[in-house]
Amino acid sequence: MTSAKSARRPHHWRRDLIELAALFTAVAVADAIANLIGHQPDGPYLLMASAVALVATAAFHTWWARRHSHSPPPGTDTGTGPEAPSADTEEAAGTVLWRMRTTVRDAPGTLAALCIALARHRIDILTLQTHPLAEGTVDEFLLRAPAALPAQQLTREISAAGGSATWIERADAHDLVDTPTRVLGLATRTALDAAELPLALRQLLGRCTIHSLPALSITGRPTGESAPVEGVLEDTVMRLRDPSGGVITVERPYLPFTPTEFARARALVELDARLGPRVPRSEDVLTLPEGNEITVRRADGDDREAALAMHGRCSEQTLGLRYHGPVRDADRYLDHLLSPRFGRTLAVQTTSGRLVALGHLLWDGDETEVALLVEDDWQRRGIGSELLGRLVALAVEAGCESVYAVTQAHNTGMVAAMRALSLPLDYQIEEGTLVITARLAATPAQQLAPRAEQRLAPQADQ
């Protein structure tokens, strides 16, 4: 490329004279050397050997320049039009995302040594967070690395550059969101729905197990579970005081928590405590096949009296299939089931306001349970399938990998409802108890929540 300024530069005659003088000088020198060598006994052979050496040198120089030059190879279109492929696009096709943590000494130059080691292997640093410790610093990276570079080699390179306790795992496009934006999004979700707090903590801290332990057992006795207001951090376990009573325990055996992560988790729990109990009040009005209208909405502790009344209208067989224990203990579970801290509950009520069905999505550590209870007079109308489809869609939105239902082997209604999800199912039967697990990996939430009129078909419900 020639700039416009150099293109307008005037042509000087002095440069032509200098080039002609150089040419005549070179011819004269070549003639003198040829005469000197040509009159020697072996002169012609020396001239031929010199010519061959010059040709070989020129060929070698041309090959070397083409192999090691940074310019495009001959014949390559270097235009900037839309048909020219982008170098970044070509490289991105052969790269993968990694999330990596490593501990370094808190000294000048330690981070630079890590960056040099990464640059040596053409690894791009997309995001970087630092977690100060009492001794040293934990550096957390989101990296784009060549696909041909194995994780073991990357770990060895980081260790050679001064990193220790290095941990690495594959990342995806969702991790490209910067940390402040992600934390604000989690805070917003928590502010809108109290049931989001365990999910927000899990997304904030990565793969971990979260248990909400109540202060009182189902029978009303103190469990002894408590934590100080400021919380407790013990290496791979943190304990936070639950605003609704009890304690929230977060465990991550494979990676110790840092004080920075502990402070973020505690701030999220404090936000939940300040906002108090809250549940979205959105409602969906649906029409049953026989023409009756029902309303599906979120339920919480305020629905306890209506749920107790529904228990009183249910038969012992229906309650036994739902709670898998003595029917007299069914009422004791409601405080736990209706608490947003332990999951999400959907309620179905009639136009008169009577509660006729409950569906629960319960957080159980790393797993998620679904459970249904439909009043006897309202069974076989598609209500159970409607609730189950909505609960599983909520589980997909929450990032759950699977859901399971615990029932009796002869409960054909629950089995039929699970099969109607059209998901891969696993069955486990032990002493008459049937556990059905549905795998949700790579399943869009929209697929599990089709139009209501398609799902409200007469089926068995429990």
N, C-alpha and C positions, 0 to 999 in steps of 0.2 A: 504494500500500500504506500502511496506517495501523497504527502500532505499537499494542500493547495498552496501553501507558502513556498515549498521547495519546487513545485511545478512551475511557478512564475519566476524562478531564479534566472537571471540573464546568462547567456552562453559567452564565456571569455575565450578569446583567441590565444591567450598565453598558455592555457592548459593544453591546447592542441600542439603548440611548439614543444612543450615539455614532454608530451607523450611521444612525438616523433624523434626527439633527441634520445629518449630512453630506448626506443626501438632500434635506431642506428647504432647506438652503443652496444646493445646486446648482440646485434648481427656481427659487428666488428670483433667483439670478444669471442663469439662462437667461431668465426672464421680463423682467428689467430690460433685458437686451441686446436681446431681441426687440422690446420697446416702443420702445427707442431707435432701432433700425434700421428697424422697421416704419413709423414715422411719417415717414421720409425719402422723397423722391420715388422713389428706386430701391430702397427697402427690401425689397419682396418678392423682387426679383431677387437681391439680396445674400443673403437667407436661403436661397433655392433653391441658389445657387452654393455656399454653405457646407455645405448638406446633401449635395450631390453630392461635394464634396471630402472630407467625413467618410466617406461610403460608400466612395469610391475608396481612401482611406487604410486603412480597415479591411480591405478586400479584399486590398490589397497586403501588409499585415502578416500576414494569414492564409496567403497563398501563400508568403511568405518563411519563415514559421515551419515550415511543413510541409516545405519543400525543404531546409532547413539544420538542422533539429532532429536531435538524436542519439536521440530517442525513436523507438520503432517506428511505422510508418505506421498510419493508422486501419484498424481491422478486422483487424490482425495479432494472432494468438494468442501471447501472451507467457507462457503457462503453462510450468511446468517439468515437465510430465508426459512420459511416454516418447514421445508423439506429436509433441512439439515438436522441430523440427530444431535441431541444434547449429550455432552460428556457426562453430566450429572445423572441423566436418565440411564445411560448405559452402566454406570457404576452402581446405581441404586438397585439394578436388577440382580446383582450378585452380592448383596449385603444383607446382614441380619441385625436386629436390635438386641442389645444385651443390657441388663441392669446389673451393675457391679458395685460392691462395697469393699473397701479395704481400709485398714488402719495404718497411719503413718506417724512418724515422729512430728511433734509440733516444733518445727525448725524451718528457717528460711531455705527454700530450694527443694524441699521434699515433694511438693506438688508439681514443681517444674520437672523433676526427674520422672514422675509418673506420666506427665504429658509427653515428654520426649519418647518414652518407651511406647506409648500408644501411637504417636506420630510415625514411629519407625515402621509400624505395621499398617500404615494408612488407615488408622481408626479415627473416626470423627467423634468428638465429644459434643453431644447435643445438649445435655443439661448437667449441672454439677451442684451438689449440696455438700456443705460441711457441717459435721456434728462434733463440736468440741467436747473433749473428755478431760478428766482430771490429768491424765497422762496420754498425750497423743491426740490425734484427730481422726475421725471416721469420715472418709470422702466417699460420697455416693454419686455414681456416674450413670448416665444413660448414653450408651455408645452405639454407633453404627459401624460395624466391622465387616470386613470381607467374609463372605460365606465360607470360604475355604479355610479360614483360621479357626481351629478347634478351641473350645473353652479351656482345655487343659494347658495348651500353649500360652494362651492369654494370661492364665493364672500364674504360670511360671515367669512370664515376662514382668508381671507386676511385682511378684516376689523379688525378682532380681533388682527391680528399681527401688526397693525399700518398703513395699507394702506387705502387711501381715494380716492374718485372719481374713483372707480374701474370700468373698462369696460372690457368686455370679449365677444368673439365671436368664432365660430368654424373656424378652419383653415384646410388647406389641404396640400398635399405633395409638392405643389409648394412653400409653405412658408418655406420649409426646406433649401432653398438656403440662404447662409449667406448674410448679408446686403451689404458689399463691392462688392461682386460678382454681386448682383442684381443691384446695382447702376451703376456699370460699363457696364452691359448689356443694361440698359436703355440709358446711355450716347451714346453707340455705335449705338443703333437704332435711336436716335435723330440726330446723326451726319450723318447718311445715308439718312434720309428723314425728311424734315421739318414738314411734316404732322404728324409725330410721337410725337411731343412735348406734345400736350394735353393728348395723351394716356400714355406717359411716366410719366407725372405728376400724372395722376390718379393711375397708378400702384405704384408709389413712395409713395403716401400719403394715399393709401387705398381707401375705398368707399367715394367718394366726387363728387361734381358737379362742372364742369369747364365750364366757359363761356368766349369766345373770343369776346370782344366788340370793333368794329372798331373805328378809330378816325373820319372817315367820313361815313355818311349814304349813302344809295344807290343813293340818289339824289345829292350827293356831298356836303352836308352841314355838318359842324362840329358837332359831337355828344357830345362833352364836356367830353368824357371819356379819362382819363389820369391817370397816376400814377408816383410818383417820381422814379428816377433811382434805388434807393435802395429798392423800394417796400414798402408796408404797411402791417403790421400784426395786425389784430384786433380780438383776441380771436379765433372764429371759421371761420374767413374770412381772406384771404390774397389776396392782389392786387399786380400784377407784371406788369411791363411795357412790352408790346408786342414789340418784335424787328421789326415787320412789321407795327407798328403803332397801337395805341389804348391800351387796357389793358386786361390782363388775370385775371379773377376773379375765385378764388377757394373757395368753401364753403363746410364745413363739420359740420353741426349743432350738431351732436351727440357727437363730441369730439373736444376740442380746439386744435389748432395747437401749437406746441412747437417751440421755437427759432431754435432748431436743424433742424426740418422739414422745417422751413421757409428758413434757409440757404441752405439746399439741393435743394429746389425748385428754389431758386434764382440762384444757380450755374448752374442748368440745363438750365434755360432761358438765362443766359449769354453765355453758350456754343452755343446755337442756334443762338444768335445774332452775335457772332464772325464768325460763319461758313457761314452766309448769306443764301439766297434762294438756295434750292437744291431739286431735285426730281430725283429718280432713272430713268435711261434711258433705261431700259430693254424693249424689244419689242417682240411681238408674231405675227407671220404671219400665218393667217388662210385662208382656202379656202371655199368660199360659195358654196352652192349646184349647182349653175349654172356654177361654175368654176372660178369666179373672186376671186382675192386675196385681203385681207384686213389686216391691221396692227393695233393691239391693243396695246396701250402704255399709260403711265401716261401723264397727261396734267398739265400745270401750266399757269401763267400769260403770258408767251411768246406766247401762242396759242390764245390770245384774238382776234387778227385780223382775224384768220382763223375761229374762232367761230362766229364772227360778220358776216362774209361772209356766213356761213351756215345758220344763222338766216335769212339772206336775201333770201335764196333759199327755206326756209320753208313756208308753207301756214299759214294763220292766225289761222286756226283750230288746226294745230299741235302745234303752239306756245301757243295758249290758253290752250290746254290740259296740257302742261308742266308747264306754269308759273301761271295759275289760276288767271289771272288779265289782265289788258289792254295790248295788244300786243306791244304798243309803249314803254312800260317799260321793255320789255324783255332784251334789250341790257344793261340796267343798272345793272342787276344781275350778269353779267359775272365776274366783278372784284372780287365779293364776292365768287362766285362759283369756280373760278379758283385758288383762294388763298389756298395754302396748310395748312394754319392755321385753316381753317374751315372744312377741310376734305380731301378726296382724289377724284380725277377726272380721269376717263379713257376716252381716245379719240380713235375713229376709223377713220382711213384714208385710202384712196385708194392708188393704186400703183402710181398715179400721184401726191400724196401729198394732195389731197383735204380732208378736214375734213367733215365726213358725219354723225357722231353720237357722243354724249357725255353721260357719265354716272357718276353720282355724289353720293358719300357716305359722308354725312354731319354730323358732330358732333353737336348734339343739346342737350347740357347739359347731362342729364343722358340717353337720347335717341339718336337713330341714324336713319337718314332718307336716303332713296335711291330715286333717280330720274333719268329719262331717257329722252333723246331727240334724235330721229332718223329722218334724212332728209326724206321728202316724197318719193323721188324716190328710197330710199334704205330700205323702210319698207317692212315687210312680207318676210324677208330673214333670219330670225333668229338672227339678230344683237342685237336686244333688249334683247333677252333671254341670249345671250352670255355675254353681259355687266352685266346684273342683276346677273347671276351666279357668275361672278368674283367679283362684289361688295359685295355680301353677304359672299363670302369666305373671303374677306378682313375684313369684320365685325367680323367673327368668330375668325380670327387670332388676332384681336384687343381686344378680350374678351367681345364683345357686347352681351347682353342677347337677344336682339330683334332688328329688323329693321322695319320701317314703310314707306309706300308710300302713298302720297296724290294725288288723281286723281279725275276724274269725274265718276259718276256711269255708264255712257254709254261708258266708255273707256274699251272696251272688250279686247283690246290688252294688256294693263297693267295687267288686272285681270288674263288673261291667262298666262302671264309670271310669275306672282307671284305664281299661282297654280302649275306651272311646277317645282317649287323648291321642291315640295313634303315635305313641312314643315307645322307644325300647324299654321293656319291662323285665325286671328280675323278680323271681318268686322264691321265698324261703318259708318253709313250713316247719314248725317245731311245737309239738304237743298241742296241736289244734290251732295255734296262733299263726296267722299268715301275715308276712311282711312283703309288701309290693313296693319295689323301688323303680321309679321312672327316671331315666337319664335325660337331662335337659341340655347337654352340650350342643352348641351351635344351633339352637332352636329359637327362632324369632318369637317375641312375645305375641305378635299379631297372629301367628299361626295357632296359638293356644287360646286365643280369645276371639273366635269367629263371631259372626253376627248372632245376636241373642235368639232370633227366631229360628236359626239353624240348630241351636243347641237345646232349646226347650222342646224336646220331643219326649213322649212318655217313656220313661225308663225306671228301673228299680233304684231307689235311693235309700241310703243309710248314712 
